[in-house]
Amino acid sequence: MRQIQEIHFQDNRYPEKLRKIKNPPQKLYAIGNLELFKKPSLAIVGTRHITEYGRKNCKYFAQETVKKAIPIVSGMAMGTDAVAHWTALEFGGETIAVLGSGFRHIFPKENIGLFEKIINHKGLIITEYPPETTPKSEQFLERNRIVSGLSEGVLIIEAAYRSGTSVTAKLAYSQGKVVMALPGRLDNSYGVGVNKLIQEGAKLVTNIEDIMFYFPQFMAQLGKTEIQKQLSFWEVKEEYQEIVEILQNRILSIEEIVQKTKTQNLRETLNLLINMELDGILVQEIGVGYKLL
């Protein structure tokens, strides 16, 4: 077991966002990157029994969120939580997991590999429970106030009616957070809860731009991080620099990009564009052209 850091409420490492919620934990146990407490983050939550519809959309929103340098917070449960955490890691993002048990009783056991992956990739795992605490159902409901408390807002992927996810939404409302939900499928019980939440005032979202609209702090963070990311890639992969400069603030077709390069070599330029897309530096809009992310 890696070193567990104990963080008391009076500790200057204690996250400021949690100080402001009702019934904040008086002590946190943490393993990993405490710097993530300082970053604006988004909670992504939902049912443990995620459907294919939910999985597809969870992966989309998690991927787009971390591409904008926003850490994802979730509860490391099976289903939606696990998909959100794994997707964040897959795309080089940062994630915070909040446990409903102590560190010596990781639950569910199927997520022990995810636990290790988060720690090994500069993520953060926290719990309010001492290391020997075994998992109990009421602790997972209590855990949810921390998930929402650490985040600027909560995105709900799928939820059954009167589920634990619905409880998270109510907690988020009480904390003054923005609650968002995907439109649920009418032919599935896990669409009932999210549609009910939307009826009750949750913001309906269908793409990442809908989310960014509610959080100017994310936009400020993105601007700073994008500059750092570009500089980092310029230093590590100098062969990308010419195309990055060509695509500043514009979208160009492959033909236009080739014409502006020094070599004007189609095959060479196309290979670079493919590699840059894989590295998350640019994206191709079909029928339009290439643009920087």
Contacts in CASP RR format, 6 or more apart in sequence:
PFRMAT RR
TARGET T0000
AUTHOR 0000-0000-0000
METHOD contacts of the structure
MODEL  1
MRQIQEIHFQDNRYPEKLRKIKNPPQKLYAIGNLELFKKPSLAIVGTRHI
TEYGRKNCKYFAQETVKKAIPIVSGMAMGTDAVAHWTALEFGGETIAVLG
SGFRHIFPKENIGLFEKIINHKGLIITEYPPETTPKSEQFLERNRIVSGL
SEGVLIIEAAYRSGTSVTAKLAYSQGKVVMALPGRLDNSYGVGVNKLIQE
GAKLVTNIEDIMFYFPQFMAQLGKTEIQKQLSFWEVKEEYQEIVEILQNR
ILSIEEIVQKTKTQNLRETLNLLINMELDGILVQEIGVGYKLL
1 103 0 8 1.000
1 104 0 8 1.000
1 131 0 8 1.000
2 31 0 8 1.000
2 32 0 8 1.000
2 119 0 8 1.000
3 31 0 8 1.000
4 29 0 8 1.000
4 30 0 8 1.000
4 31 0 8 1.000
4 103 0 8 1.000
4 131 0 8 1.000
5 13 0 8 1.000
5 29 0 8 1.000
5 30 0 8 1.000
5 31 0 8 1.000
5 32 0 8 1.000
5 34 0 8 1.000
6 27 0 8 1.000
6 28 0 8 1.000
6 29 0 8 1.000
7 13 0 8 1.000
7 14 0 8 1.000
7 27 0 8 1.000
7 28 0 8 1.000
7 29 0 8 1.000
7 30 0 8 1.000
7 34 0 8 1.000
8 14 0 8 1.000
8 26 0 8 1.000
8 27 0 8 1.000
9 19 0 8 1.000
9 24 0 8 1.000
9 25 0 8 1.000
9 26 0 8 1.000
9 27 0 8 1.000
13 34 0 8 1.000
13 37 0 8 1.000
14 28 0 8 1.000
15 28 0 8 1.000
15 37 0 8 1.000
15 38 0 8 1.000
15 150 0 8 1.000
16 37 0 8 1.000
17 37 0 8 1.000
17 149 0 8 1.000
17 150 0 8 1.000
17 151 0 8 1.000
18 24 0 8 1.000
18 25 0 8 1.000
18 28 0 8 1.000
18 146 0 8 1.000
18 149 0 8 1.000
18 150 0 8 1.000
20 175 0 8 1.000
21 145 0 8 1.000
21 149 0 8 1.000
21 175 0 8 1.000
22 145 0 8 1.000
22 174 0 8 1.000
22 175 0 8 1.000
23 145 0 8 1.000
25 128 0 8 1.000
25 146 0 8 1.000
26 128 0 8 1.000
27 128 0 8 1.000
28 126 0 8 1.000
28 127 0 8 1.000
28 128 0 8 1.000
29 102 0 8 1.000
29 103 0 8 1.000
29 126 0 8 1.000
29 127 0 8 1.000
29 128 0 8 1.000
29 129 0 8 1.000
29 130 0 8 1.000
29 131 0 8 1.000
30 124 0 8 1.000
30 125 0 8 1.000
30 126 0 8 1.000
31 103 0 8 1.000
31 119 0 8 1.000
31 124 0 8 1.000
31 125 0 8 1.000
31 126 0 8 1.000
32 119 0 8 1.000
32 122 0 8 1.000
32 123 0 8 1.000
32 124 0 8 1.000
32 125 0 8 1.000
33 94 0 8 1.000
33 122 0 8 1.000
33 123 0 8 1.000
33 124 0 8 1.000
34 124 0 8 1.000
36 71 0 8 1.000
36 94 0 8 1.000
36 96 0 8 1.000
36 123 0 8 1.000
36 124 0 8 1.000
37 124 0 8 1.000
37 150 0 8 1.000
39 70 0 8 1.000
39 71 0 8 1.000
39 94 0 8 1.000
39 221 0 8 1.000
40 70 0 8 1.000
40 152 0 8 1.000
40 215 0 8 1.000
40 217 0 8 1.000
40 218 0 8 1.000
40 221 0 8 1.000
41 70 0 8 1.000
41 71 0 8 1.000
41 72 0 8 1.000
41 73 0 8 1.000
41 96 0 8 1.000
41 150 0 8 1.000
41 151 0 8 1.000
41 152 0 8 1.000
42 65 0 8 1.000
42 70 0 8 1.000
42 71 0 8 1.000
42 72 0 8 1.000
42 73 0 8 1.000
42 151 0 8 1.000
42 152 0 8 1.000
42 153 0 8 1.000
42 154 0 8 1.000
42 155 0 8 1.000
42 211 0 8 1.000
42 215 0 8 1.000
42 218 0 8 1.000
43 72 0 8 1.000
43 73 0 8 1.000
43 74 0 8 1.000
43 147 0 8 1.000
43 148 0 8 1.000
43 149 0 8 1.000
43 150 0 8 1.000
43 151 0 8 1.000
43 153 0 8 1.000
43 154 0 8 1.000
43 155 0 8 1.000
43 168 0 8 1.000
43 172 0 8 1.000
44 58 0 8 1.000
44 61 0 8 1.000
44 62 0 8 1.000
44 65 0 8 1.000
44 72 0 8 1.000
44 73 0 8 1.000
44 74 0 8 1.000
44 80 0 8 1.000
44 81 0 8 1.000
44 84 0 8 1.000
44 154 0 8 1.000
44 155 0 8 1.000
44 157 0 8 1.000
45 74 0 8 1.000
45 75 0 8 1.000
45 80 0 8 1.000
45 81 0 8 1.000
45 84 0 8 1.000
45 144 0 8 1.000
45 147 0 8 1.000
45 154 0 8 1.000
45 155 0 8 1.000
45 156 0 8 1.000
45 157 0 8 1.000
45 165 0 8 1.000
45 168 0 8 1.000
46 79 0 8 1.000
46 80 0 8 1.000
46 81 0 8 1.000
46 156 0 8 1.000
46 157 0 8 1.000
46 158 0 8 1.000
46 159 0 8 1.000
46 165 0 8 1.000
47 79 0 8 1.000
47 80 0 8 1.000
47 157 0 8 1.000
47 158 0 8 1.000
47 159 0 8 1.000
47 160 0 8 1.000
47 163 0 8 1.000
47 165 0 8 1.000
47 190 0 8 1.000
48 77 0 8 1.000
48 78 0 8 1.000
48 79 0 8 1.000
48 80 0 8 1.000
48 81 0 8 1.000
49 79 0 8 1.000
49 190 0 8 1.000
50 58 0 8 1.000
50 79 0 8 1.000
50 80 0 8 1.000
50 83 0 8 1.000
50 157 0 8 1.000
50 158 0 8 1.000
50 190 0 8 1.000
51 158 0 8 1.000
51 185 0 8 1.000
51 188 0 8 1.000
51 190 0 8 1.000
53 158 0 8 1.000
53 184 0 8 1.000
53 185 0 8 1.000
53 188 0 8 1.000
54 80 0 8 1.000
54 157 0 8 1.000
54 158 0 8 1.000
54 182 0 8 1.000
54 190 0 8 1.000
55 83 0 8 1.000
57 157 0 8 1.000
57 182 0 8 1.000
58 80 0 8 1.000
58 83 0 8 1.000
58 84 0 8 1.000
58 87 0 8 1.000
58 157 0 8 1.000
59 83 0 8 1.000
59 87 0 8 1.000
61 155 0 8 1.000
61 157 0 8 1.000
61 182 0 8 1.000
61 208 0 8 1.000
61 211 0 8 1.000
62 72 0 8 1.000
62 83 0 8 1.000
62 84 0 8 1.000
62 87 0 8 1.000
62 88 0 8 1.000
62 91 0 8 1.000
63 87 0 8 1.000
63 90 0 8 1.000
63 91 0 8 1.000
64 207 0 8 1.000
64 208 0 8 1.000
65 72 0 8 1.000
65 88 0 8 1.000
65 208 0 8 1.000
65 211 0 8 1.000
66 72 0 8 1.000
66 87 0 8 1.000
66 88 0 8 1.000
66 91 0 8 1.000
66 92 0 8 1.000
66 93 0 8 1.000
66 94 0 8 1.000
66 95 0 8 1.000
67 91 0 8 1.000
67 280 0 8 1.000
67 293 0 8 1.000
68 208 0 8 1.000
68 212 0 8 1.000
68 218 0 8 1.000
68 221 0 8 1.000
68 222 0 8 1.000
68 225 0 8 1.000
69 93 0 8 1.000
69 221 0 8 1.000
69 222 0 8 1.000
69 225 0 8 1.000
69 226 0 8 1.000
69 229 0 8 1.000
70 218 0 8 1.000
70 221 0 8 1.000
70 222 0 8 1.000
71 88 0 8 1.000
71 93 0 8 1.000
71 94 0 8 1.000
71 95 0 8 1.000
71 96 0 8 1.000
72 84 0 8 1.000
72 85 0 8 1.000
72 88 0 8 1.000
72 93 0 8 1.000
72 94 0 8 1.000
72 95 0 8 1.000
72 96 0 8 1.000
73 95 0 8 1.000
73 96 0 8 1.000
73 97 0 8 1.000
73 98 0 8 1.000
73 147 0 8 1.000
73 150 0 8 1.000
73 151 0 8 1.000
74 80 0 8 1.000
74 81 0 8 1.000
74 84 0 8 1.000
74 85 0 8 1.000
74 95 0 8 1.000
74 96 0 8 1.000
74 97 0 8 1.000
74 98 0 8 1.000
74 147 0 8 1.000
75 81 0 8 1.000
75 97 0 8 1.000
75 98 0 8 1.000
75 99 0 8 1.000
75 100 0 8 1.000
75 143 0 8 1.000
75 147 0 8 1.000
76 82 0 8 1.000
76 85 0 8 1.000
76 97 0 8 1.000
76 98 0 8 1.000
76 99 0 8 1.000
76 111 0 8 1.000
76 114 0 8 1.000
76 115 0 8 1.000
76 118 0 8 1.000
76 125 0 8 1.000
77 108 0 8 1.000
77 111 0 8 1.000
77 140 0 8 1.000
78 108 0 8 1.000
78 110 0 8 1.000
78 111 0 8 1.000
80 157 0 8 1.000
80 158 0 8 1.000
80 165 0 8 1.000
81 97 0 8 1.000
82 111 0 8 1.000
82 114 0 8 1.000
84 95 0 8 1.000
85 95 0 8 1.000
85 97 0 8 1.000
85 114 0 8 1.000
85 118 0 8 1.000
86 114 0 8 1.000
86 117 0 8 1.000
88 94 0 8 1.000
88 95 0 8 1.000
89 95 0 8 1.000
89 117 0 8 1.000
89 118 0 8 1.000
89 121 0 8 1.000
92 121 0 8 1.000
93 121 0 8 1.000
94 122 0 8 1.000
94 123 0 8 1.000
94 124 0 8 1.000
95 118 0 8 1.000
95 123 0 8 1.000
95 124 0 8 1.000
96 123 0 8 1.000
96 124 0 8 1.000
96 125 0 8 1.000
96 126 0 8 1.000
96 150 0 8 1.000
97 114 0 8 1.000
97 115 0 8 1.000
97 118 0 8 1.000
97 124 0 8 1.000
97 125 0 8 1.000
97 126 0 8 1.000
98 125 0 8 1.000
98 126 0 8 1.000
98 127 0 8 1.000
98 143 0 8 1.000
98 146 0 8 1.000
98 147 0 8 1.000
98 150 0 8 1.000
99 106 0 8 1.000
99 107 0 8 1.000
99 125 0 8 1.000
99 126 0 8 1.000
99 127 0 8 1.000
99 129 0 8 1.000
99 143 0 8 1.000
100 107 0 8 1.000
100 127 0 8 1.000
100 129 0 8 1.000
100 135 0 8 1.000
100 139 0 8 1.000
100 140 0 8 1.000
100 142 0 8 1.000
100 143 0 8 1.000
101 107 0 8 1.000
101 127 0 8 1.000
101 129 0 8 1.000
101 133 0 8 1.000
101 134 0 8 1.000
101 135 0 8 1.000
101 136 0 8 1.000
101 139 0 8 1.000
102 127 0 8 1.000
102 129 0 8 1.000
102 130 0 8 1.000
102 131 0 8 1.000
102 132 0 8 1.000
102 133 0 8 1.000
102 134 0 8 1.000
103 125 0 8 1.000
103 127 0 8 1.000
103 131 0 8 1.000
104 131 0 8 1.000
104 132 0 8 1.000
105 132 0 8 1.000
105 133 0 8 1.000
105 134 0 8 1.000
105 135 0 8 1.000
106 112 0 8 1.000
106 115 0 8 1.000
107 135 0 8 1.000
115 125 0 8 1.000
118 124 0 8 1.000
118 125 0 8 1.000
119 125 0 8 1.000
126 146 0 8 1.000
127 133 0 8 1.000
127 143 0 8 1.000
128 142 0 8 1.000
128 143 0 8 1.000
128 146 0 8 1.000
129 139 0 8 1.000
133 139 0 8 1.000
141 164 0 8 1.000
141 167 0 8 1.000
144 164 0 8 1.000
144 167 0 8 1.000
144 168 0 8 1.000
144 171 0 8 1.000
145 171 0 8 1.000
145 175 0 8 1.000
147 154 0 8 1.000
147 168 0 8 1.000
148 154 0 8 1.000
148 168 0 8 1.000
148 171 0 8 1.000
148 172 0 8 1.000
148 175 0 8 1.000
148 177 0 8 1.000
149 171 0 8 1.000
149 172 0 8 1.000
149 175 0 8 1.000
149 177 0 8 1.000
151 172 0 8 1.000
151 177 0 8 1.000
152 177 0 8 1.000
152 178 0 8 1.000
152 215 0 8 1.000
152 217 0 8 1.000
152 218 0 8 1.000
153 172 0 8 1.000
153 177 0 8 1.000
153 178 0 8 1.000
153 179 0 8 1.000
153 180 0 8 1.000
153 214 0 8 1.000
153 215 0 8 1.000
154 168 0 8 1.000
154 169 0 8 1.000
154 172 0 8 1.000
154 177 0 8 1.000
154 178 0 8 1.000
154 179 0 8 1.000
154 180 0 8 1.000
155 180 0 8 1.000
155 181 0 8 1.000
155 182 0 8 1.000
155 205 0 8 1.000
155 211 0 8 1.000
156 165 0 8 1.000
156 168 0 8 1.000
156 169 0 8 1.000
156 179 0 8 1.000
156 180 0 8 1.000
156 181 0 8 1.000
156 182 0 8 1.000
156 194 0 8 1.000
156 197 0 8 1.000
156 202 0 8 1.000
157 182 0 8 1.000
157 194 0 8 1.000
158 165 0 8 1.000
158 182 0 8 1.000
158 184 0 8 1.000
158 188 0 8 1.000
158 190 0 8 1.000
158 191 0 8 1.000
158 193 0 8 1.000
158 194 0 8 1.000
159 165 0 8 1.000
159 166 0 8 1.000
159 169 0 8 1.000
159 181 0 8 1.000
159 190 0 8 1.000
159 191 0 8 1.000
159 192 0 8 1.000
159 193 0 8 1.000
159 194 0 8 1.000
159 197 0 8 1.000
160 189 0 8 1.000
160 190 0 8 1.000
160 191 0 8 1.000
160 192 0 8 1.000
160 193 0 8 1.000
161 189 0 8 1.000
161 192 0 8 1.000
161 193 0 8 1.000
161 196 0 8 1.000
163 193 0 8 1.000
165 193 0 8 1.000
166 193 0 8 1.000
166 196 0 8 1.000
166 197 0 8 1.000
169 179 0 8 1.000
169 181 0 8 1.000
169 197 0 8 1.000
169 202 0 8 1.000
172 178 0 8 1.000
172 179 0 8 1.000
173 179 0 8 1.000
178 203 0 8 1.000
178 214 0 8 1.000
178 215 0 8 1.000
179 197 0 8 1.000
179 201 0 8 1.000
179 202 0 8 1.000
179 203 0 8 1.000
180 202 0 8 1.000
180 203 0 8 1.000
180 204 0 8 1.000
180 205 0 8 1.000
180 210 0 8 1.000
180 211 0 8 1.000
180 214 0 8 1.000
181 194 0 8 1.000
181 197 0 8 1.000
181 198 0 8 1.000
181 202 0 8 1.000
181 203 0 8 1.000
181 204 0 8 1.000
181 205 0 8 1.000
182 194 0 8 1.000
182 204 0 8 1.000
182 205 0 8 1.000
182 206 0 8 1.000
183 194 0 8 1.000
183 195 0 8 1.000
183 198 0 8 1.000
183 204 0 8 1.000
183 206 0 8 1.000
184 190 0 8 1.000
184 191 0 8 1.000
184 192 0 8 1.000
184 193 0 8 1.000
184 194 0 8 1.000
184 195 0 8 1.000
185 191 0 8 1.000
186 195 0 8 1.000
194 202 0 8 1.000
198 204 0 8 1.000
203 210 0 8 1.000
203 214 0 8 1.000
204 210 0 8 1.000
205 211 0 8 1.000
211 218 0 8 1.000
212 218 0 8 1.000
212 219 0 8 1.000
226 293 0 8 1.000
229 281 0 8 1.000
230 244 0 8 1.000
230 281 0 8 1.000
230 292 0 8 1.000
233 240 0 8 1.000
233 244 0 8 1.000
233 279 0 8 1.000
233 281 0 8 1.000
234 240 0 8 1.000
234 241 0 8 1.000
234 244 0 8 1.000
237 279 0 8 1.000
239 272 0 8 1.000
240 272 0 8 1.000
240 275 0 8 1.000
240 276 0 8 1.000
240 279 0 8 1.000
240 281 0 8 1.000
242 261 0 8 1.000
242 262 0 8 1.000
243 257 0 8 1.000
243 261 0 8 1.000
243 269 0 8 1.000
243 272 0 8 1.000
243 273 0 8 1.000
243 276 0 8 1.000
243 282 0 8 1.000
244 281 0 8 1.000
244 292 0 8 1.000
246 252 0 8 1.000
246 257 0 8 1.000
246 260 0 8 1.000
246 261 0 8 1.000
247 257 0 8 1.000
247 282 0 8 1.000
247 290 0 8 1.000
247 291 0 8 1.000
247 292 0 8 1.000
248 292 0 8 1.000
250 291 0 8 1.000
251 285 0 8 1.000
251 288 0 8 1.000
251 289 0 8 1.000
251 290 0 8 1.000
251 291 0 8 1.000
252 260 0 8 1.000
252 289 0 8 1.000
252 290 0 8 1.000
253 288 0 8 1.000
253 289 0 8 1.000
253 290 0 8 1.000
254 266 0 8 1.000
254 269 0 8 1.000
254 270 0 8 1.000
254 273 0 8 1.000
254 289 0 8 1.000
254 290 0 8 1.000
257 269 0 8 1.000
257 273 0 8 1.000
257 290 0 8 1.000
258 264 0 8 1.000
258 265 0 8 1.000
258 266 0 8 1.000
258 269 0 8 1.000
261 269 0 8 1.000
263 269 0 8 1.000
273 282 0 8 1.000
273 284 0 8 1.000
273 290 0 8 1.000
276 282 0 8 1.000
277 283 0 8 1.000
277 284 0 8 1.000
280 293 0 8 1.000
281 292 0 8 1.000
281 293 0 8 1.000
282 290 0 8 1.000
282 291 0 8 1.000
282 292 0 8 1.000
282 293 0 8 1.000
283 290 0 8 1.000
283 291 0 8 1.000
283 293 0 8 1.000
284 290 0 8 1.000
285 291 0 8 1.000
END
